[in-house]
Amino acid sequence: MCSAEPINCFPMLVNILSNTFLRLFNSTARIRVWSEPFYSTQSPEIKSDIFFICLSYMLTLAAGLPPHFAVSSMEDYKVKSVH
């Protein structure tokens, strides 16, 4: 019926129990339950926006890290420190 993970199994259990109770009371209605643990976007524009925001952040981070290490090692060279 469901996988062993609690995040997937609990909604399925609720669905089974709810529909069982509805059948006991002779109802024709059915309850559908689904699990979507992570926010998913259906719009490709939002996906591309998120991609470009993450890409620009990573490029900025990648551009800023090497100078940090270079400055750190130059300071060590100036004061003649040994690690």
C-alpha positions in Angstrom: 0.0 0.0 0.0 2.8 2.4 0.9 6.5 2.6 1.4 8.0 2.2 4.8 8.8 5.9 5.2 6.5 7.7 7.6 6.1 10.8 5.4 4.5 8.6 2.7 2.7 6.0 4.8 0.7 8.3 7.1 -1.3 10.1 4.4 -2.1 6.7 2.8 -3.2 5.3 6.2 -5.5 8.4 6.7 -6.9 7.8 3.2 -7.7 4.2 3.9 -9.3 4.9 7.3 -11.3 7.8 6.0 -12.7 5.9 3.1 -13.5 2.9 5.3 -15.5 5.0 7.6 -17.3 6.6 4.7 -18.2 3.1 3.4 -19.5 2.1 6.9 -21.9 5.0 6.8 -23.1 4.1 3.3 -21.7 7.2 1.7 -20.8 7.4 -2.0 -18.2 10.2 -1.4 -14.6 9.4 -1.4 -11.6 11.3 0.2 -8.4 11.6 -1.7 -5.2 12.2 0.3 -1.8 12.8 -1.2 1.6 13.6 0.1 3.9 16.2 -1.4 6.7 16.8 1.1 8.6 19.3 -1.0 7.2 22.4 -2.6 7.0 21.9 -6.3 6.3 24.5 -8.9 4.4 23.8 -12.0 5.4 27.0 -13.7 8.6 26.8 -15.8 9.2 30.6 -15.4 9.5 30.1 -11.6 11.9 27.2 -12.0 14.1 29.2 -14.4 14.0 32.2 -12.0 15.1 30.0 -9.0 17.8 28.4 -11.2 19.2 31.8 -12.2 19.1 33.2 -8.6 21.0 30.1 -7.4 23.5 30.3 -10.3 24.2 34.0 -9.7 24.7 33.3 -5.9 27.1 30.5 -6.7 29.1 32.6 -9.2 29.4 35.4 -6.7 30.5 33.0 -4.1 33.0 31.4 -6.4 34.4 34.8 -7.4 34.8 35.9 -3.8 36.5 32.9 -2.2 39.9 32.8 -4.1 40.8 36.4 -3.2 40.0 35.7 0.4 42.5 32.9 0.5 45.1 34.9 -1.4 44.8 37.8 1.0 45.1 35.5 3.9 48.2 33.9 2.6 49.8 37.2 1.8 49.2 38.5 5.3 50.8 35.3 6.6 53.8 35.9 4.3 54.1 39.5 5.5 54.3 38.6 9.2 56.3 35.5 8.4 53.9 33.2 10.2 54.1 29.4 9.9 51.1 27.2 10.1 
